[in-house]
Amino acid sequence: MPLNAYEKEARREIDDWLRGDASLAMQALDLAARPLDWATERAVPDDTRDRATDRITNFLSTLNDATEWTHEDEDLLARAREHDLRLASIEALREEPLADLDPLARSFFTENAVLAAIEGGGTGMGGAVLMAADIPMLFTINLRLIQQIAASYGFPLRRPAYRFLVLNIFNAAAAGTKDAKNEAMREISVAASSLASGGEYQSRAPSGTFRDQSRNLPREIAKNIVGRKLAQTVPVAGAAVGAGVNYWFTAETGQTAYMLARALHLEHKERRG
């Protein structure tokens, strides 16, 4: 099915995003965090850093079912009705114009970023003790946000088959690199092709257990976030760092999921013929 003018422009935006470097916000945060990273590396023992990395890795590696991180269908359909989209199912959103779905997806951005910032600020005041609680809560918020945005375009990513796709989106947000974004985009294309032909999505990951398939992704995500979170252990700075990093991380997740879910919607439409 051919794309309309709005959708063609969206395709160009997605292509520009894929070719682009990390966002200015991410680059600015990285630059500003370098002195704190330097101090953290010297103040935080290696075993503490390793334990934090392993905590993140294990948390992501043991995702058993994407439904843990998602929303209720009726909640999203109620939000859709607020945007004049009155449909009986999430999947029916696939048939709607992209111009009508984009505002629905964007409506989830701010509330999740603010929630993550509040949570990060509160746990940041507790240093290393509360950081152990912060990381699971932050990732829960972000994984739910990915689910909400994908469902806004008609693609609920609940079933275990979608775990690898969800982690690729999450990794693209955490890394912000061209390689990570394009790797996620390749997985999006696989999903679009399968679903447009009426088949079942199967990831490009090697055969084996989910832990075997995606063992590298959690470590990449951990590598890209653990240093920022460990800065919360620094006295006084912890609350501000926790709130700022959580807001930034969730905003990046929202933008990444937004671009990739739009791409999934457009590719699915084009492939249906």
C-alpha positions in Angstrom: 0.0 0.0 0.0 1.5 3.4 -1.0 2.5 5.9 1.6 0.8 9.4 1.8 2.7 12.6 1.9 2.9 12.7 5.7 4.1 9.1 5.8 6.8 9.8 3.2 8.1 12.7 5.3 8.0 10.5 8.4 10.1 7.9 6.5 12.7 10.7 5.7 12.7 11.6 9.4 13.4 8.0 10.4 16.2 7.7 7.9 17.8 10.9 9.2 17.5 9.6 12.7 19.1 6.3 11.8 22.1 8.1 10.1 22.5 10.6 12.9 24.8 10.4 15.8 23.7 10.4 19.5 21.4 13.2 20.4 22.7 16.5 21.6 21.2 15.8 25.0 23.1 12.5 25.2 26.3 14.1 24.0 25.9 16.9 26.5 25.2 14.6 29.3 28.2 12.4 28.4 30.5 15.5 28.3 29.1 16.9 31.6 29.4 13.5 33.3 33.1 12.8 32.4 34.5 14.5 35.5 31.9 12.7 37.7 32.7 9.4 35.9 36.4 10.0 36.6 35.7 10.6 40.3 33.3 7.7 40.5 35.8 5.3 39.0 38.2 6.1 41.7 35.7 6.3 44.6 33.6 3.2 43.8 35.4 -0.2 44.2 35.6 -2.4 41.2 33.5 -5.1 42.9 30.7 -2.6 43.5 30.8 -1.6 39.8 30.8 -5.3 38.8 27.9 -6.1 41.1 25.9 -3.2 39.6 26.6 -4.3 36.1 25.7 -7.9 36.9 22.4 -6.7 38.5 21.4 -4.9 35.3 22.5 -7.9 33.2 20.6 -10.4 35.3 17.5 -8.2 35.5 17.3 -7.9 31.7 18.4 -11.4 30.9 15.7 -13.0 33.0 12.7 -11.3 31.4 10.3 -14.1 31.2 7.3 -12.5 29.6 7.0 -9.0 28.0 3.5 -8.7 29.5 5.2 -7.9 32.8 6.2 -4.5 31.4 3.1 -3.6 29.4 -0.1 -1.8 29.9 -3.7 -3.0 29.8 -5.3 -2.9 26.4 -8.3 -1.0 27.6 -6.1 1.7 29.1 -4.5 2.3 25.7 -7.8 2.1 23.9 -9.2 4.7 26.3 -6.2 7.0 25.5 -6.9 6.4 21.8 -10.5 7.5 22.2 -9.2 10.8 23.7 -7.4 11.2 20.3 -10.6 10.4 18.4 -9.5 6.9 17.6 -12.4 4.6 18.5 -11.4 1.1 17.8 -12.2 -2.4 19.2 -8.6 -3.7 19.4 -5.0 -2.6 19.6 -4.3 -4.4 16.3 -6.9 -2.2 14.5 -4.6 0.7 15.0 -2.4 -0.7 12.2 -5.0 0.4 9.7 -5.1 4.0 10.9 -3.1 6.8 9.2 0.3 7.6 10.8 -0.7 11.2 11.2 -3.4 10.1 13.7 -1.2 7.7 15.6 1.9 9.9 16.2 0.1 12.2 18.7 -1.2 9.1 20.6 2.4 7.7 20.8 3.9 11.0 21.9 1.3 11.4 24.7 3.2 8.8 26.7 6.6 10.6 26.6 6.4 13.2 29.3 4.4 11.3 31.9 7.0 8.4 31.9 10.0 10.7 31.8 8.7 12.7 34.8 7.8 9.5 36.7 11.3 8.2 36.1 12.8 11.5 37.2 10.8 11.6 40.4 11.7 8.0 41.1 15.4 8.6 40.4 15.5 11.7 42.5 14.0 9.9 45.5 16.2 6.9 45.3 19.2 9.0 44.6 19.1 10.5 48.1 19.7 7.0 49.4 23.1 6.4 47.7 24.1 2.9 46.9 21.5 1.3 49.1 18.5 2.7 47.2 20.2 2.5 43.8 19.6 -1.2 44.0 15.9 -0.4 43.9 16.2 2.4 41.4 17.6 0.3 38.5 14.7 -2.2 38.3 12.1 0.6 38.6 13.8 2.7 35.9 13.9 -0.3 33.5 10.3 -1.2 34.3 9.2 2.3 33.4 11.2 2.2 30.2 10.1 -1.2 29.1 6.5 -0.3 29.7 7.1 2.9 27.6 8.4 0.8 24.7 5.3 -1.4 25.0 2.9 1.6 25.1 4.5 3.3 22.1 4.6 0.1 19.9 0.9 -0.6 20.8 0.0 2.9 19.8 0.8 1.9 16.2 -1.1 -1.4 16.5 1.7 -3.7 17.6 1.5 -5.1 21.1 4.9 -6.7 21.8 3.8 -9.0 24.6 4.5 -12.5 23.6 7.9 -14.1 24.4 8.7 -14.0 20.7 9.1 -10.2 20.9 11.6 -10.2 23.7 14.6 -9.9 21.4 13.0 -7.0 19.5 12.1 -5.2 22.7 15.7 -5.5 24.0 17.1 -4.3 20.6 14.9 -1.1 21.0 16.1 -0.7 24.5 19.7 -1.1 23.6 19.4 1.4 20.8 18.1 3.9 23.3 20.8 3.2 25.8 23.7 3.3 23.3 22.4 6.0 20.9 24.9 4.9 18.3 24.3 4.3 14.6 25.2 0.7 14.9 22.7 0.1 17.7 19.9 1.9 16.0 20.5 0.1 12.7 20.6 -3.2 14.4 17.2 -2.5 16.0 15.9 -1.3 12.6 16.9 -4.6 11.0 14.9 -6.5 13.6 12.0 -4.1 12.9 12.1 -5.0 9.2 12.0 -8.8 10.1 8.9 -8.2 12.2 7.2 -6.1 9.5 7.8 -8.7 6.9 6.5 -11.5 9.0 3.4 -9.7 10.2 2.5 -8.3 6.8 2.5 -11.7 5.3 0.3 -13.1 8.1 3.0 -15.1 9.7 4.5 -15.2 13.1 7.5 -13.0 14.0 10.7 -14.8 14.7 13.8 -13.0 15.7 17.1 -13.1 13.7 18.8 -14.2 16.9 20.5 -17.6 16.9 18.6 -20.6 18.0 18.7 -21.5 21.7 17.3 -20.1 24.9 16.4 -16.5 25.2 19.4 -16.0 27.5 21.7 -17.4 24.9 20.1 -15.4 22.1 20.4 -12.0 23.8 23.2 -12.4 26.3 25.2 -9.6 24.7 22.4 -7.0 24.7 22.0 -6.7 28.5 25.7 -6.2 28.9 25.7 -3.4 26.3 22.8 -1.8 28.1 24.5 -2.2 31.4 27.8 -0.7 30.0 25.9 2.4 28.7 24.0 3.2 31.9 25.9 1.7 34.9 28.4 4.5 35.2 25.8 7.2 35.3 23.8 5.4 37.9 26.8 4.8 40.1 27.3 8.5 40.3 24.3 8.5 42.6 26.5 7.1 45.3 28.4 10.4 45.5 27.1 12.4 48.5 24.9 15.4 47.8 24.9 14.9 44.0 23.0 11.6 44.2 19.4 13.0 44.0 20.2 15.4 41.2 22.1 12.8 39.2 19.4 10.2 39.8 16.6 12.5 38.6 18.6 13.8 35.6 19.8 10.5 34.4 16.4 8.9 34.7 14.7 11.7 32.8 17.3 11.6 30.0 17.3 7.8 29.8 13.5 7.7 29.6 13.3 10.5 27.1 15.9 8.7 24.9 13.9 5.5 25.2 10.7 7.3 24.2 12.3 8.9 21.1 13.9 5.6 20.0 10.7 3.6 20.4 8.8 6.3 18.6 11.1 6.2 15.6 11.2 2.4 15.4 7.5 1.9 16.0 6.7 4.4 13.2 9.1 2.4 11.0 7.3 -0.8 11.9 3.9 0.7 11.0 5.2 2.1 7.7 7.0 -1.1 6.6 4.0 -3.2 7.5 1.8 -0.9 5.4 4.1 -1.0 2.4 4.6 -4.7 2.5 0.9 -5.5 2.6 0.7 -4.2 -0.9 
